[in-house]
Amino acid sequence: MSRIQMGQYPPARQTIVHMSDPHLVAGGEQLYGIIPVVENLRAALDQLAAMKMQPSAVVFTGDLTDLGEPDAYRRLRELVEPAVEALGATLCWVPGNHDERDAMRVGLLDEAPSLAPIDRVWNLDGLRLIGLDTSVPGFHHGELSHEQLAWLDAELRQPAERGTVIALHHPPIPTPQPMFDLLELRDQHLLADVLRGRDVRAILGGHLHYSAHGTFHGIPVSVSAATCYTMNLAMPQRAVNGMTGGQSFQVLHVYDDTIVHSVVPLGDHTTFDTFDDAFITRMEELTPEERVEAFSRKR
């Protein structure tokens, strides 16, 4: 990766990988008998390794398993932990509506079983990452209790050195797809009251099974599509349903003044043109003016 500043911005201060909704099931079985969720997640992790990045964190925003089965969490951990450790990154688990808090605590966090919310804070070189548990035991919609909001409020009273990113499963943005809004994060105005005027730079979500971007009271919201299956948005809205393609994850490039969210599609797609290392090195050795002549001027 080039570390020479070729444009107006210096290299990103750090990168964060955002994956969501692997939906693993016990026994390593296919989801619904047709979706190879283990193979899809493994492909995502292999693709991430091939990108030769050094992310500070890999964040999973929920629906880690499909039914909250202990064996599914065990398989998820065996697959993901070595891959993230090889990257030298912090692994951040956030629960979703398909997860079960007690089994997740035992299987992923080495904690005693409990139905209490799984809320966490990580310090990523001065950038604060807060994982919020929006799951509701026994239901698929999302909520944040008054106790959780009070905890979040207390945490945000002290600004972080490089600001805050919040990761949760149910994204606080509207969805145009019928029925999805029945399973949204409820009472979003209460979350807005806590976040208003604070140092939150971005909100990461999952749940929708397609990539989406919006704002929540001025805060950018980025939804990462699932690694298991996605929603076929090419169909009429009232007919939208799951499809076996289109899986992806996202990479956040964190700068001092902005965060850039990029979608990385899964799959072995044909690459028809590249800039090899020798070409990039030659460009780095030029002056800014020479680079404009060599690369920007039309021929």
Secondary structure by P-SEA (a helix, b strand, c coil): cccccccccccccbbbbbbccccccccccccccccaaaaaaaaaaaaaaaccccccbbbbcccccccccaaaaaaaaaccaaaaaaacbbbbbbbcccccaaaaaaccccccccccccccccccccbbbbbbbcccccccbbbbcaaaaaaaaaaaccccccbbbbbbcccccccccccccccccccaaaaaaaaccccccbbbbccccccbbbbcccbbbbbbcccccccccccccccccccccccbbbbbbccccbbbbbbbbbccccccccccaaaaaaaaaccaaaaaaaccccc
